[in-house]
Amino acid sequence: MFKKLRLILGIVVLLLAGYGLITKNFIAQPIMMLSLSAFILVGGLDELQQGQKRRGYVNIFLSVFVLFILVQSFIF
């Protein structure tokens, strides 16, 4: 289940990032950041499920960090 979700989220992130780079229109950047955070979170949960706790916790921390940056960009 996690592998399919990671694949879908990865494709969404790549498409939105590519769109922003090609068109120089960064209107979809918050959606891309949210998708990136979800992608990293799912990766962390998958790592925890496989028994690799250190990688899982690092990925979850990075996911929260990206989400924090997203929220901070809306505030300022």
mmCIF file of the N, C-alpha and C atoms, coordinates in Angstrom:
data_MODEL
# 
_entry.id   MODEL 
# 
loop_
_atom_site.group_PDB 
_atom_site.id 
_atom_site.type_symbol 
_atom_site.label_atom_id 
_atom_site.label_alt_id 
_atom_site.label_comp_id 
_atom_site.label_asym_id 
_atom_site.label_entity_id 
_atom_site.label_seq_id 
_atom_site.pdbx_PDB_ins_code 
_atom_site.Cartn_x 
_atom_site.Cartn_y 
_atom_site.Cartn_z 
_atom_site.occupancy 
_atom_site.B_iso_or_equiv 
_atom_site.pdbx_formal_charge 
_atom_site.auth_seq_id 
_atom_site.auth_comp_id 
_atom_site.auth_asym_id 
_atom_site.auth_atom_id 
_atom_site.pdbx_PDB_model_num 
ATOM 1   N N  . MET A 1 1  ? 0.820  -1.190 0.000   1.00 0.00 ? 1  MET A N  1 
ATOM 2   C CA . MET A 1 1  ? 0.000  0.000  0.000   1.00 0.00 ? 1  MET A CA 1 
ATOM 3   C C  . MET A 1 1  ? 0.870  1.262  0.000   1.00 0.00 ? 1  MET A C  1 
ATOM 4   N N  . PHE A 1 2  ? 1.933  1.249  0.820   1.00 0.00 ? 2  PHE A N  1 
ATOM 5   C CA . PHE A 1 2  ? 2.788  2.431  0.897   1.00 0.00 ? 2  PHE A CA 1 
ATOM 6   C C  . PHE A 1 2  ? 3.524  2.671  -0.416  1.00 0.00 ? 2  PHE A C  1 
ATOM 7   N N  . LYS A 1 3  ? 3.883  1.600  -1.107  1.00 0.00 ? 3  LYS A N  1 
ATOM 8   C CA . LYS A 1 3  ? 4.649  1.753  -2.344  1.00 0.00 ? 3  LYS A CA 1 
ATOM 9   C C  . LYS A 1 3  ? 3.819  2.436  -3.423  1.00 0.00 ? 3  LYS A C  1 
ATOM 10  N N  . LYS A 1 4  ? 2.543  2.078  -3.536  1.00 0.00 ? 4  LYS A N  1 
ATOM 11  C CA . LYS A 1 4  ? 1.672  2.725  -4.524  1.00 0.00 ? 4  LYS A CA 1 
ATOM 12  C C  . LYS A 1 4  ? 1.455  4.190  -4.180  1.00 0.00 ? 4  LYS A C  1 
ATOM 13  N N  . LEU A 1 5  ? 1.257  4.471  -2.900  1.00 0.00 ? 5  LEU A N  1 
ATOM 14  C CA . LEU A 1 5  ? 1.044  5.852  -2.466  1.00 0.00 ? 5  LEU A CA 1 
ATOM 15  C C  . LEU A 1 5  ? 2.300  6.685  -2.683  1.00 0.00 ? 5  LEU A C  1 
ATOM 16  N N  . ARG A 1 6  ? 3.470  6.111  -2.405  1.00 0.00 ? 6  ARG A N  1 
ATOM 17  C CA . ARG A 1 6  ? 4.731  6.821  -2.649  1.00 0.00 ? 6  ARG A CA 1 
ATOM 18  C C  . ARG A 1 6  ? 4.914  7.103  -4.132  1.00 0.00 ? 6  ARG A C  1 
ATOM 19  N N  . LEU A 1 7  ? 4.559  6.144  -4.983  1.00 0.00 ? 7  LEU A N  1 
ATOM 20  C CA . LEU A 1 7  ? 4.683  6.344  -6.420  1.00 0.00 ? 7  LEU A CA 1 
ATOM 21  C C  . LEU A 1 7  ? 3.768  7.470  -6.905  1.00 0.00 ? 7  LEU A C  1 
ATOM 22  N N  . ILE A 1 8  ? 2.540  7.473  -6.453  1.00 0.00 ? 8  ILE A N  1 
ATOM 23  C CA . ILE A 1 8  ? 1.582  8.512  -6.855  1.00 0.00 ? 8  ILE A CA 1 
ATOM 24  C C  . ILE A 1 8  ? 2.040  9.883  -6.369  1.00 0.00 ? 8  ILE A C  1 
ATOM 25  N N  . LEU A 1 9  ? 2.438  9.968  -5.099  1.00 0.00 ? 9  LEU A N  1 
ATOM 26  C CA . LEU A 1 9  ? 2.891  11.253 -4.559  1.00 0.00 ? 9  LEU A CA 1 
ATOM 27  C C  . LEU A 1 9  ? 4.174  11.721 -5.230  1.00 0.00 ? 9  LEU A C  1 
ATOM 28  N N  . GLY A 1 10 ? 5.061  10.812 -5.544  1.00 0.00 ? 10 GLY A N  1 
ATOM 29  C CA . GLY A 1 10 ? 6.295  11.168 -6.242  1.00 0.00 ? 10 GLY A CA 1 
ATOM 30  C C  . GLY A 1 10 ? 6.021  11.738 -7.619  1.00 0.00 ? 10 GLY A C  1 
ATOM 31  N N  . ILE A 1 11 ? 5.081  11.130 -8.331  1.00 0.00 ? 11 ILE A N  1 
ATOM 32  C CA . ILE A 1 11 ? 4.715  11.638 -9.662  1.00 0.00 ? 11 ILE A CA 1 
ATOM 33  C C  . ILE A 1 11 ? 4.084  13.013 -9.554  1.00 0.00 ? 11 ILE A C  1 
ATOM 34  N N  . VAL A 1 12 ? 3.221  13.213 -8.557  1.00 0.00 ? 12 VAL A N  1 
ATOM 35  C CA . VAL A 1 12 ? 2.589  14.528 -8.364  1.00 0.00 ? 12 VAL A CA 1 
ATOM 36  C C  . VAL A 1 12 ? 3.642  15.589 -8.076  1.00 0.00 ? 12 VAL A C  1 
ATOM 37  N N  . VAL A 1 13 ? 4.588  15.272 -7.206  1.00 0.00 ? 13 VAL A N  1 
ATOM 38  C CA . VAL A 1 13 ? 5.647  16.239 -6.870  1.00 0.00 ? 13 VAL A CA 1 
ATOM 39  C C  . VAL A 1 13 ? 6.478  16.571 -8.099  1.00 0.00 ? 13 VAL A C  1 
ATOM 40  N N  . LEU A 1 14 ? 6.862  15.557 -8.851  1.00 0.00 ? 14 LEU A N  1 
ATOM 41  C CA . LEU A 1 14 ? 7.666  15.796 -10.050 1.00 0.00 ? 14 LEU A CA 1 
ATOM 42  C C  . LEU A 1 14 ? 6.924  16.620 -11.097 1.00 0.00 ? 14 LEU A C  1 
ATOM 43  N N  . LEU A 1 15 ? 5.653  16.321 -11.296 1.00 0.00 ? 15 LEU A N  1 
ATOM 44  C CA . LEU A 1 15 ? 4.876  17.080 -12.279 1.00 0.00 ? 15 LEU A CA 1 
ATOM 45  C C  . LEU A 1 15 ? 4.713  18.543 -11.869 1.00 0.00 ? 15 LEU A C  1 
ATOM 46  N N  . LEU A 1 16 ? 4.409  18.771 -10.601 1.00 0.00 ? 16 LEU A N  1 
ATOM 47  C CA . LEU A 1 16 ? 4.241  20.153 -10.148 1.00 0.00 ? 16 LEU A CA 1 
ATOM 48  C C  . LEU A 1 16 ? 5.560  20.924 -10.156 1.00 0.00 ? 16 LEU A C  1 
ATOM 49  N N  . ALA A 1 17 ? 6.650  20.269 -9.786  1.00 0.00 ? 17 ALA A N  1 
ATOM 50  C CA . ALA A 1 17 ? 7.950  20.931 -9.824  1.00 0.00 ? 17 ALA A CA 1 
ATOM 51  C C  . ALA A 1 17 ? 8.355  21.226 -11.266 1.00 0.00 ? 17 ALA A C  1 
ATOM 52  N N  . GLY A 1 18 ? 8.126  20.275 -12.154 1.00 0.00 ? 18 GLY A N  1 
ATOM 53  C CA . GLY A 1 18 ? 8.432  20.485 -13.566 1.00 0.00 ? 18 GLY A CA 1 
ATOM 54  C C  . GLY A 1 18 ? 7.603  21.604 -14.168 1.00 0.00 ? 18 GLY A C  1 
ATOM 55  N N  . TYR A 1 19 ? 6.326  21.654 -13.816 1.00 0.00 ? 19 TYR A N  1 
ATOM 56  C CA . TYR A 1 19 ? 5.461  22.725 -14.290 1.00 0.00 ? 19 TYR A CA 1 
ATOM 57  C C  . TYR A 1 19 ? 5.992  24.086 -13.847 1.00 0.00 ? 19 TYR A C  1 
ATOM 58  N N  . GLY A 1 20 ? 6.386  24.186 -12.596 1.00 0.00 ? 20 GLY A N  1 
ATOM 59  C CA . GLY A 1 20 ? 6.903  25.454 -12.085 1.00 0.00 ? 20 GLY A CA 1 
ATOM 60  C C  . GLY A 1 20 ? 8.203  25.860 -12.754 1.00 0.00 ? 20 GLY A C  1 
ATOM 61  N N  . LEU A 1 21 ? 9.068  24.901 -13.018 1.00 0.00 ? 21 LEU A N  1 
ATOM 62  C CA . LEU A 1 21 ? 10.344 25.220 -13.648 1.00 0.00 ? 21 LEU A CA 1 
ATOM 63  C C  . LEU A 1 21 ? 10.192 25.601 -15.115 1.00 0.00 ? 21 LEU A C  1 
ATOM 64  N N  . ILE A 1 22 ? 9.319  24.920 -15.813 1.00 0.00 ? 22 ILE A N  1 
ATOM 65  C CA . ILE A 1 22 ? 9.164  25.180 -17.242 1.00 0.00 ? 22 ILE A CA 1 
ATOM 66  C C  . ILE A 1 22 ? 8.431  26.491 -17.493 1.00 0.00 ? 22 ILE A C  1 
ATOM 67  N N  . THR A 1 23 ? 7.349  26.728 -16.755 1.00 0.00 ? 23 THR A N  1 
ATOM 68  C CA . THR A 1 23 ? 6.528  27.909 -17.023 1.00 0.00 ? 23 THR A CA 1 
ATOM 69  C C  . THR A 1 23 ? 6.927  29.124 -16.197 1.00 0.00 ? 23 THR A C  1 
ATOM 70  N N  . LYS A 1 24 ? 7.801  28.942 -15.225 1.00 0.00 ? 24 LYS A N  1 
ATOM 71  C CA . LYS A 1 24 ? 8.197  30.024 -14.301 1.00 0.00 ? 24 LYS A CA 1 
ATOM 72  C C  . LYS A 1 24 ? 6.985  30.591 -13.550 1.00 0.00 ? 24 LYS A C  1 
ATOM 73  N N  . ASN A 1 25 ? 5.951  29.772 -13.416 1.00 0.00 ? 25 ASN A N  1 
ATOM 74  C CA . ASN A 1 25 ? 4.739  30.136 -12.693 1.00 0.00 ? 25 ASN A CA 1 
ATOM 75  C C  . ASN A 1 25 ? 4.676  29.242 -11.452 1.00 0.00 ? 25 ASN A C  1 
ATOM 76  N N  . PHE A 1 26 ? 4.924  29.837 -10.297 1.00 0.00 ? 26 PHE A N  1 
ATOM 77  C CA . PHE A 1 26 ? 5.044  29.052 -9.066  1.00 0.00 ? 26 PHE A CA 1 
ATOM 78  C C  . PHE A 1 26 ? 3.763  29.091 -8.235  1.00 0.00 ? 26 PHE A C  1 
ATOM 79  N N  . ILE A 1 27 ? 2.634  29.179 -8.892  1.00 0.00 ? 27 ILE A N  1 
ATOM 80  C CA . ILE A 1 27 ? 1.352  29.243 -8.184  1.00 0.00 ? 27 ILE A CA 1 
ATOM 81  C C  . ILE A 1 27 ? 1.030  27.898 -7.505  1.00 0.00 ? 27 ILE A C  1 
ATOM 82  N N  . ALA A 1 28 ? 1.550  26.800 -8.029  1.00 0.00 ? 28 ALA A N  1 
ATOM 83  C CA . ALA A 1 28 ? 1.258  25.473 -7.480  1.00 0.00 ? 28 ALA A CA 1 
ATOM 84  C C  . ALA A 1 28 ? 2.302  25.027 -6.464  1.00 0.00 ? 28 ALA A C  1 
ATOM 85  N N  . GLN A 1 29 ? 3.200  25.914 -6.077  1.00 0.00 ? 29 GLN A N  1 
ATOM 86  C CA . GLN A 1 29 ? 4.276  25.527 -5.157  1.00 0.00 ? 29 GLN A CA 1 
ATOM 87  C C  . GLN A 1 29 ? 3.761  25.066 -3.787  1.00 0.00 ? 29 GLN A C  1 
ATOM 88  N N  . PRO A 1 30 ? 2.748  25.691 -3.199  1.00 0.00 ? 30 PRO A N  1 
ATOM 89  C CA . PRO A 1 30 ? 2.258  25.165 -1.909  1.00 0.00 ? 30 PRO A CA 1 
ATOM 90  C C  . PRO A 1 30 ? 1.704  23.748 -2.008  1.00 0.00 ? 30 PRO A C  1 
ATOM 91  N N  . ILE A 1 31 ? 1.032  23.444 -3.106  1.00 0.00 ? 31 ILE A N  1 
ATOM 92  C CA . ILE A 1 31 ? 0.510  22.090 -3.293  1.00 0.00 ? 31 ILE A CA 1 
ATOM 93  C C  . ILE A 1 31 ? 1.669  21.109 -3.455  1.00 0.00 ? 31 ILE A C  1 
ATOM 94  N N  . MET A 1 32 ? 2.715  21.549 -4.162  1.00 0.00 ? 32 MET A N  1 
ATOM 95  C CA . MET A 1 32 ? 3.884  20.707 -4.340  1.00 0.00 ? 32 MET A CA 1 
ATOM 96  C C  . MET A 1 32 ? 4.572  20.447 -3.005  1.00 0.00 ? 32 MET A C  1 
ATOM 97  N N  . MET A 1 33 ? 4.692  21.467 -2.171  1.00 0.00 ? 33 MET A N  1 
ATOM 98  C CA . MET A 1 33 ? 5.326  21.305 -0.864  1.00 0.00 ? 33 MET A CA 1 
ATOM 99  C C  . MET A 1 33 ? 4.505  20.366 0.033   1.00 0.00 ? 33 MET A C  1 
ATOM 100 N N  . LEU A 1 34 ? 3.192  20.489 -0.023  1.00 0.00 ? 34 LEU A N  1 
ATOM 101 C CA . LEU A 1 34 ? 2.330  19.604 0.752   1.00 0.00 ? 34 LEU A CA 1 
ATOM 102 C C  . LEU A 1 34 ? 2.467  18.161 0.273   1.00 0.00 ? 34 LEU A C  1 
ATOM 103 N N  . SER A 1 35 ? 2.516  17.977 -1.035  1.00 0.00 ? 35 SER A N  1 
ATOM 104 C CA . SER A 1 35 ? 2.702  16.640 -1.592  1.00 0.00 ? 35 SER A CA 1 
ATOM 105 C C  . SER A 1 35 ? 4.077  16.077 -1.232  1.00 0.00 ? 35 SER A C  1 
ATOM 106 N N  . LEU A 1 36 ? 5.087  16.926 -1.238  1.00 0.00 ? 36 LEU A N  1 
ATOM 107 C CA . LEU A 1 36 ? 6.429  16.498 -0.861  1.00 0.00 ? 36 LEU A CA 1 
ATOM 108 C C  . LEU A 1 36 ? 6.471  16.060 0.596   1.00 0.00 ? 36 LEU A C  1 
ATOM 109 N N  . SER A 1 37 ? 5.809  16.809 1.453   1.00 0.00 ? 37 SER A N  1 
ATOM 110 C CA . SER A 1 37 ? 5.754  16.447 2.866   1.00 0.00 ? 37 SER A CA 1 
ATOM 111 C C  . SER A 1 37 ? 5.046  15.102 3.051   1.00 0.00 ? 37 SER A C  1 
ATOM 112 N N  . ALA A 1 38 ? 3.954  14.905 2.334   1.00 0.00 ? 38 ALA A N  1 
ATOM 113 C CA . ALA A 1 38 ? 3.235  13.631 2.423   1.00 0.00 ? 38 ALA A CA 1 
ATOM 114 C C  . ALA A 1 38 ? 4.085  12.486 1.871   1.00 0.00 ? 38 ALA A C  1 
ATOM 115 N N  . PHE A 1 39 ? 4.824  12.749 0.793   1.00 0.00 ? 39 PHE A N  1 
ATOM 116 C CA . PHE A 1 39 ? 5.700  11.748 0.201   1.00 0.00 ? 39 PHE A CA 1 
ATOM 117 C C  . PHE A 1 39 ? 6.779  11.292 1.196   1.00 0.00 ? 39 PHE A C  1 
ATOM 118 N N  . ILE A 1 40 ? 7.391  12.255 1.865   1.00 0.00 ? 40 ILE A N  1 
ATOM 119 C CA . ILE A 1 40 ? 8.438  11.928 2.837   1.00 0.00 ? 40 ILE A CA 1 
ATOM 120 C C  . ILE A 1 40 ? 7.832  11.220 4.049   1.00 0.00 ? 40 ILE A C  1 
ATOM 121 N N  . LEU A 1 41 ? 6.642  11.640 4.473   1.00 0.00 ? 41 LEU A N  1 
ATOM 122 C CA . LEU A 1 41 ? 5.978  10.994 5.611   1.00 0.00 ? 41 LEU A CA 1 
ATOM 123 C C  . LEU A 1 41 ? 5.649  9.540  5.302   1.00 0.00 ? 41 LEU A C  1 
ATOM 124 N N  . VAL A 1 42 ? 5.120  9.282  4.131   1.00 0.00 ? 42 VAL A N  1 
ATOM 125 C CA . VAL A 1 42 ? 4.799  7.902  3.750   1.00 0.00 ? 42 VAL A CA 1 
ATOM 126 C C  . VAL A 1 42 ? 6.074  7.066  3.670   1.00 0.00 ? 42 VAL A C  1 
ATOM 127 N N  . GLY A 1 43 ? 7.149  7.675  3.172   1.00 0.00 ? 43 GLY A N  1 
ATOM 128 C CA . GLY A 1 43 ? 8.426  6.969  3.156   1.00 0.00 ? 43 GLY A CA 1 
ATOM 129 C C  . GLY A 1 43 ? 8.906  6.626  4.551   1.00 0.00 ? 43 GLY A C  1 
ATOM 130 N N  . GLY A 1 44 ? 8.735  7.551  5.481   1.00 0.00 ? 44 GLY A N  1 
ATOM 131 C CA . GLY A 1 44 ? 9.121  7.299  6.864   1.00 0.00 ? 44 GLY A CA 1 
ATOM 132 C C  . GLY A 1 44 ? 8.287  6.213  7.509   1.00 0.00 ? 44 GLY A C  1 
ATOM 133 N N  . LEU A 1 45 ? 6.999  6.221  7.246   1.00 0.00 ? 45 LEU A N  1 
ATOM 134 C CA . LEU A 1 45 ? 6.135  5.173  7.802   1.00 0.00 ? 45 LEU A CA 1 
ATOM 135 C C  . LEU A 1 45 ? 6.469  3.810  7.217   1.00 0.00 ? 45 LEU A C  1 
ATOM 136 N N  . ASP A 1 46 ? 6.818  3.790  5.934   1.00 0.00 ? 46 ASP A N  1 
ATOM 137 C CA . ASP A 1 46 ? 7.222  2.543  5.298   1.00 0.00 ? 46 ASP A CA 1 
ATOM 138 C C  . ASP A 1 46 ? 8.525  2.017  5.917   1.00 0.00 ? 46 ASP A C  1 
ATOM 139 N N  . GLU A 1 47 ? 9.462  2.917  6.170   1.00 0.00 ? 47 GLU A N  1 
ATOM 140 C CA . GLU A 1 47 ? 10.721 2.508  6.802   1.00 0.00 ? 47 GLU A CA 1 
ATOM 141 C C  . GLU A 1 47 ? 10.472 1.980  8.214   1.00 0.00 ? 47 GLU A C  1 
ATOM 142 N N  . LEU A 1 48 ? 9.585  2.619  8.958   1.00 0.00 ? 48 LEU A N  1 
ATOM 143 C CA . LEU A 1 48 ? 9.266  2.122  10.305  1.00 0.00 ? 48 LEU A CA 1 
ATOM 144 C C  . LEU A 1 48 ? 8.630  0.737  10.244  1.00 0.00 ? 48 LEU A C  1 
ATOM 145 N N  . GLN A 1 49 ? 7.782  0.536  9.246   1.00 0.00 ? 49 GLN A N  1 
ATOM 146 C CA . GLN A 1 49 ? 7.126  -0.760 9.113   1.00 0.00 ? 49 GLN A CA 1 
ATOM 147 C C  . GLN A 1 49 ? 8.133  -1.851 8.751   1.00 0.00 ? 49 GLN A C  1 
ATOM 148 N N  . GLN A 1 50 ? 9.197  -1.501 8.050   1.00 0.00 ? 50 GLN A N  1 
ATOM 149 C CA . GLN A 1 50 ? 10.222 -2.474 7.681   1.00 0.00 ? 50 GLN A CA 1 
ATOM 150 C C  . GLN A 1 50 ? 11.223 -2.708 8.812   1.00 0.00 ? 50 GLN A C  1 
ATOM 151 N N  . GLY A 1 51 ? 11.123 -1.935 9.882   1.00 0.00 ? 51 GLY A N  1 
ATOM 152 C CA . GLY A 1 51 ? 11.992 -2.137 11.030  1.00 0.00 ? 51 GLY A CA 1 
ATOM 153 C C  . GLY A 1 51 ? 13.210 -1.237 11.066  1.00 0.00 ? 51 GLY A C  1 
ATOM 154 N N  . GLN A 1 52 ? 13.318 -0.306 10.154  1.00 0.00 ? 52 GLN A N  1 
ATOM 155 C CA . GLN A 1 52 ? 14.447 0.627  10.137  1.00 0.00 ? 52 GLN A CA 1 
ATOM 156 C C  . GLN A 1 52 ? 14.022 1.907  10.837  1.00 0.00 ? 52 GLN A C  1 
ATOM 157 N N  . LYS A 1 53 ? 14.129 1.883  12.151  1.00 0.00 ? 53 LYS A N  1 
ATOM 158 C CA . LYS A 1 53 ? 13.585 2.963  12.964  1.00 0.00 ? 53 LYS A CA 1 
ATOM 159 C C  . LYS A 1 53 ? 14.306 4.285  12.757  1.00 0.00 ? 53 LYS A C  1 
ATOM 160 N N  . ARG A 1 54 ? 15.623 4.242  12.644  1.00 0.00 ? 54 ARG A N  1 
ATOM 161 C CA . ARG A 1 54 ? 16.379 5.494  12.523  1.00 0.00 ? 54 ARG A CA 1 
ATOM 162 C C  . ARG A 1 54 ? 15.994 6.249  11.250  1.00 0.00 ? 54 ARG A C  1 
ATOM 163 N N  . ARG A 1 55 ? 15.968 5.559  10.123  1.00 0.00 ? 55 ARG A N  1 
ATOM 164 C CA . ARG A 1 55 ? 15.565 6.198  8.863   1.00 0.00 ? 55 ARG A CA 1 
ATOM 165 C C  . ARG A 1 55 ? 14.123 6.681  8.921   1.00 0.00 ? 55 ARG A C  1 
ATOM 166 N N  . GLY A 1 56 ? 13.264 5.886  9.529   1.00 0.00 ? 56 GLY A N  1 
ATOM 167 C CA . GLY A 1 56 ? 11.858 6.258  9.628   1.00 0.00 ? 56 GLY A CA 1 
ATOM 168 C C  . GLY A 1 56 ? 11.660 7.536  10.410  1.00 0.00 ? 56 GLY A C  1 
ATOM 169 N N  . TYR A 1 57 ? 12.335 7.634  11.550  1.00 0.00 ? 57 TYR A N  1 
ATOM 170 C CA . TYR A 1 57 ? 12.195 8.836  12.364  1.00 0.00 ? 57 TYR A CA 1 
ATOM 171 C C  . TYR A 1 57 ? 12.809 10.058 11.689  1.00 0.00 ? 57 TYR A C  1 
ATOM 172 N N  . VAL A 1 58 ? 13.910 9.872  10.978  1.00 0.00 ? 58 VAL A N  1 
ATOM 173 C CA . VAL A 1 58 ? 14.514 10.993 10.250  1.00 0.00 ? 58 VAL A CA 1 
ATOM 174 C C  . VAL A 1 58 ? 13.565 11.475 9.157   1.00 0.00 ? 58 VAL A C  1 
ATOM 175 N N  . ASN A 1 59 ? 12.949 10.553 8.433   1.00 0.00 ? 59 ASN A N  1 
ATOM 176 C CA . ASN A 1 59 ? 12.005 10.944 7.384   1.00 0.00 ? 59 ASN A CA 1 
ATOM 177 C C  . ASN A 1 59 ? 10.783 11.654 7.959   1.00 0.00 ? 59 ASN A C  1 
ATOM 178 N N  . ILE A 1 60 ? 10.287 11.175 9.075   1.00 0.00 ? 60 ILE A N  1 
ATOM 179 C CA . ILE A 1 60 ? 9.129  11.832 9.696   1.00 0.00 ? 60 ILE A CA 1 
ATOM 180 C C  . ILE A 1 60 ? 9.514  13.233 10.161  1.00 0.00 ? 60 ILE A C  1 
ATOM 181 N N  . PHE A 1 61 ? 10.719 13.385 10.734  1.00 0.00 ? 61 PHE A N  1 
ATOM 182 C CA . PHE A 1 61 ? 11.192 14.708 11.132  1.00 0.00 ? 61 PHE A CA 1 
ATOM 183 C C  . PHE A 1 61 ? 11.297 15.635 9.920   1.00 0.00 ? 61 PHE A C  1 
ATOM 184 N N  . LEU A 1 62 ? 11.844 15.134 8.812   1.00 0.00 ? 62 LEU A N  1 
ATOM 185 C CA . LEU A 1 62 ? 11.958 15.947 7.600   1.00 0.00 ? 62 LEU A CA 1 
ATOM 186 C C  . LEU A 1 62 ? 10.590 16.328 7.047   1.00 0.00 ? 62 LEU A C  1 
ATOM 187 N N  . SER A 1 63 ? 9.637  15.428 7.152   1.00 0.00 ? 63 SER A N  1 
ATOM 188 C CA . SER A 1 63 ? 8.283  15.722 6.694   1.00 0.00 ? 63 SER A CA 1 
ATOM 189 C C  . SER A 1 63 ? 7.671  16.860 7.502   1.00 0.00 ? 63 SER A C  1 
ATOM 190 N N  . VAL A 1 64 ? 7.842  16.806 8.808   1.00 0.00 ? 64 VAL A N  1 
ATOM 191 C CA . VAL A 1 64 ? 7.322  17.872 9.669   1.00 0.00 ? 64 VAL A CA 1 
ATOM 192 C C  . VAL A 1 64 ? 8.044  19.187 9.375   1.00 0.00 ? 64 VAL A C  1 
ATOM 193 N N  . PHE A 1 65 ? 9.346  19.118 9.090   1.00 0.00 ? 65 PHE A N  1 
ATOM 194 C CA . PHE A 1 65 ? 10.116 20.310 8.761   1.00 0.00 ? 65 PHE A CA 1 
ATOM 195 C C  . PHE A 1 65 ? 9.602  20.960 7.476   1.00 0.00 ? 65 PHE A C  1 
ATOM 196 N N  . VAL A 1 66 ? 9.358  20.173 6.446   1.00 0.00 ? 66 VAL A N  1 
ATOM 197 C CA . VAL A 1 66 ? 8.839  20.710 5.181   1.00 0.00 ? 66 VAL A CA 1 
ATOM 198 C C  . VAL A 1 66 ? 7.453  21.305 5.400   1.00 0.00 ? 66 VAL A C  1 
ATOM 199 N N  . LEU A 1 67 ? 6.641  20.650 6.199   1.00 0.00 ? 67 LEU A N  1 
ATOM 200 C CA . LEU A 1 67 ? 5.309  21.180 6.505   1.00 0.00 ? 67 LEU A CA 1 
ATOM 201 C C  . LEU A 1 67 ? 5.415  22.492 7.278   1.00 0.00 ? 67 LEU A C  1 
ATOM 202 N N  . PHE A 1 68 ? 6.383  22.588 8.185   1.00 0.00 ? 68 PHE A N  1 
ATOM 203 C CA . PHE A 1 68 ? 6.610  23.821 8.928   1.00 0.00 ? 68 PHE A CA 1 
ATOM 204 C C  . PHE A 1 68 ? 7.015  24.961 7.989   1.00 0.00 ? 68 PHE A C  1 
ATOM 205 N N  . ILE A 1 69 ? 7.892  24.668 7.038   1.00 0.00 ? 69 ILE A N  1 
ATOM 206 C CA . ILE A 1 69 ? 8.312  25.674 6.062   1.00 0.00 ? 69 ILE A CA 1 
ATOM 207 C C  . ILE A 1 69 ? 7.118  26.129 5.230   1.00 0.00 ? 69 ILE A C  1 
ATOM 208 N N  . LEU A 1 70 ? 6.247  25.209 4.860   1.00 0.00 ? 70 LEU A N  1 
ATOM 209 C CA . LEU A 1 70 ? 5.046  25.552 4.087   1.00 0.00 ? 70 LEU A CA 1 
ATOM 210 C C  . LEU A 1 70 ? 4.154  26.501 4.883   1.00 0.00 ? 70 LEU A C  1 
ATOM 211 N N  . VAL A 1 71 ? 3.904  26.177 6.147   1.00 0.00 ? 71 VAL A N  1 
ATOM 212 C CA . VAL A 1 71 ? 3.055  27.027 6.995   1.00 0.00 ? 71 VAL A CA 1 
ATOM 213 C C  . VAL A 1 71 ? 3.719  28.383 7.207   1.00 0.00 ? 71 VAL A C  1 
ATOM 214 N N  . GLN A 1 72 ? 5.018  28.383 7.394   1.00 0.00 ? 72 GLN A N  1 
ATOM 215 C CA . GLN A 1 72 ? 5.734  29.647 7.604   1.00 0.00 ? 72 GLN A CA 1 
ATOM 216 C C  . GLN A 1 72 ? 5.680  30.535 6.364   1.00 0.00 ? 72 GLN A C  1 
ATOM 217 N N  . SER A 1 73 ? 5.680  29.933 5.179   1.00 0.00 ? 73 SER A N  1 
ATOM 218 C CA . SER A 1 73 ? 5.601  30.737 3.961   1.00 0.00 ? 73 SER A CA 1 
ATOM 219 C C  . SER A 1 73 ? 4.241  31.404 3.818   1.00 0.00 ? 73 SER A C  1 
ATOM 220 N N  . PHE A 1 74 ? 3.188  30.806 4.381   1.00 0.00 ? 74 PHE A N  1 
ATOM 221 C CA . PHE A 1 74 ? 1.885  31.437 4.352   1.00 0.00 ? 74 PHE A CA 1 
ATOM 222 C C  . PHE A 1 74 ? 1.769  32.571 5.365   1.00 0.00 ? 74 PHE A C  1 
ATOM 223 N N  . ILE A 1 75 ? 2.462  32.440 6.485   1.00 0.00 ? 75 ILE A N  1 
ATOM 224 C CA . ILE A 1 75 ? 2.373  33.460 7.533   1.00 0.00 ? 75 ILE A CA 1 
ATOM 225 C C  . ILE A 1 75 ? 3.116  34.716 7.149   1.00 0.00 ? 75 ILE A C  1 
ATOM 226 N N  . PHE A 1 76 ? 4.328  34.570 6.586   1.00 0.00 ? 76 PHE A N  1 
ATOM 227 C CA . PHE A 1 76 ? 5.140  35.725 6.251   1.00 0.00 ? 76 PHE A CA 1 
ATOM 228 C C  . PHE A 1 76 ? 4.992  36.011 4.835   1.00 0.00 ? 76 PHE A C  1 
# 
